[in-house]
Amino acid sequence: MARPLRIDVEDGWYHITARGIERRAIFHEERYYTHFLELLEELTGRFSIGVHAYVMMDNHYHLLLQSPRANVSAAMQWLNVSYSAWFNAKRNRVGHVFQGRFNSRLIDGNGSWVLQASVYVHLNPVRVSALGLNKQRNQAERKGLKEPAREEIRQRLDTLNRYPWSSYRAYAGYSGKPKWLQTEAILARSGGKARYRKYVQLHVTRGEDPEQYERLKDKLIIGGTTFVEKMKKRIGRVTKEQPERKLLDRRVPLDEVVRIVEKEKGEKWDAFRDRHGDWGMGLVLYLARKCSGCTLREIGDWLGGVDYKTVSKTVERFGGRLQDDKKLAKIAGACLGQMSNVET
């Protein structure tokens, strides 16, 4: 069986996942969770790794890391071996604890990529069938085909806000953060704790996939075109021993966002971009924010110098409008479907 390809780069951002062997539980009670957190703290000092987000579920975990010394592979090997040794001693057992090696996805540190990854990580406790947020239900709600009940939304938010084994509570301002957890970089991208909290909760109440991250989560590299091309050169050609070299992705360029909206709307961008109250402008900005990987400021600059706060408010208002306007939600869903097939 081929070993998963690793790309260690200086100051690289990584979405790391590892699952228990045969999907067995790796965290059985509170002490298991707290020991893993102790190891994370040690990892930050031992390897100079920045831990930006985490979540521990019963049989797997997700981490969002930054590796200034290009040593994330060594750090993760140490973490999993250390936890496995402790786990086996605790339960008087021998053998593997994790299902193979950890999975690693290199993420573009520019734009909104890491913000989107953090949202995906933090939504794990609520993305379950019991709360109506499995993959199929997400798609139905995003397209306006299914609307969650008020009680269902309340349960989702309550589960998200109370879940103790995630960094979300520190990001949302519901609890203090450990000294080793780095929240500043991602909060700067979201505009602070209040905006981050609202941004995450919108995905819960609408049942949306965080920036279509579900579509990207199996990719080896996630980022903008320049970043992906640069990393592809570092990887080299695809080989049979390392087939994952084919798993590369990048986001939809802004001009392609406009072209898709023009097609769906049946009208040219120049005709509706400055028309007061026209939903076309809101849809373009909403999709640009979701699918281009650009920051609010970059989108504003692309529009000709529009303040990023104005862009943010427009995107926020349009997202709220989609909850009430099923016809518009269907149009937005159709555009997102087209973007998933764009080759960039």
Number of C-alpha atoms within 10 A of each C-alpha: 5 9 11 17 16 17 20 18 18 13 17 19 27 29 25 19 20 19 22 18 16 10 13 14 15 22 20 12 9 10 10 17 18 13 15 19 16 11 15 22 18 15 19 18 11 11 18 17 23 23 22 22 25 23 23 24 17 17 17 19 21 22 24 22 24 26 22 17 14 19 19 28 15 11 18 21 12 16 16 18 14 13 18 18 15 15 20 14 11 10 8 8 11 11 9 13 22 22 14 13 14 16 18 26 23 24 24 23 19 16 18 22 26 26 22 21 23 23 22 22 25 25 23 17 21 22 21 14 11 10 20 20 28 15 15 10 21 20 17 16 22 23 25 22 12 15 19 17 10 10 9 16 19 15 13 24 19 12 15 22 18 13 17 16 19 24 26 28 19 16 24 19 14 13 12 11 15 11 7 16 17 18 19 12 12 22 18 12 19 20 12 16 19 13 14 22 20 14 15 22 19 17 20 25 20 22 28 20 23 22 22 15 18 11 12 20 16 16 19 24 27 28 25 23 17 11 16 20 16 10 18 16 9 11 13 9 11 12 10 8 12 15 14 18 20 14 13 19 21 23 22 23 18 19 12 15 23 20 15 19 24 18 12 14 14 9 13 14 17 9 10 16 16 11 11 8 10 11 15 22 20 21 24 25 25 21 22 24 21 22 23 25 28 22 21 24 18 18 22 19 13 13 13 9 11 15 15 16 13 13 22 21 12 17 23 17 13 20 18 13 15 20 16 12 11 17 12 18 22 16 18 22 18 15 19 20 12 13 19 14 9 14 9 11
